[in-house]
């Protein structure tokens, strides 16, 4: 049977209440707009299940308009037709969402980070956190860690590679692998059962390691002259340390 439309958008917009009582505007089949003295307006659905009268909030007007409220109400009536209590179903979904958030990749990564950070120097700790916050969390942070598979990881890594940051891509994948393996060891409900980062071995673009600059033999005289004049701009202790270092360089050339 079609919903008998008792309300209009204009009636909802102009609805006010006089006195301290709540005004309940009926739209048919249990859907009401509750209007308060201070102007607040809420959608509620009254229903009966297992011989009990109940009501369910469907949102705040005008964020949820009349048309959307009717659609939401109809979706809850479908549940009732299948002997599902909308209030209980909503609570179950809230608990599932709460569990998923607690077991998201970001939650697991921050937990792992908190357990590691005390063993790292500050600069390294800062780099690791930045890699996660900039390159990982925006893409897979909100997903349950148990649901993340290799293709999803690879798509994230490809974004880093597209910037030409091949070394960073390898480092980020390595950090993700550590988070997955940490999650495995916790054995908490909802955590992952494997480390998908291992599936990407060989899939990333290679990066060239840069060697530290070395002093060539022909450059030593100029280096020594620079050290000799360092005293005028630096302290004597530093000058002696530089000269000692130059002796080692000469010895191994």
ABEGO torsion letter per residue (X at the ends): XBBBBABBAAAAAABBBBEABBBBBBAEGGBBBBBBAAGBBBBBBBBBBGGBBBBBBAEBOAABBAAAAAAAAAAAAAAAAAGBBAAAAAAAAAAAAAAAAAABAAAAAAAAAAAAAAABBAAAAAAAAAAAAAAAAAAAAABBAAABBAAAAAAAAAAAAAAGBAAAAAAAAAAAAAAAAAAAAAGBBGBBABBAAAAABGABBBBBBBBBBBBBAAAAAAAAAAAAAAAAABBAAAAAAAAAAAAAAAAAX
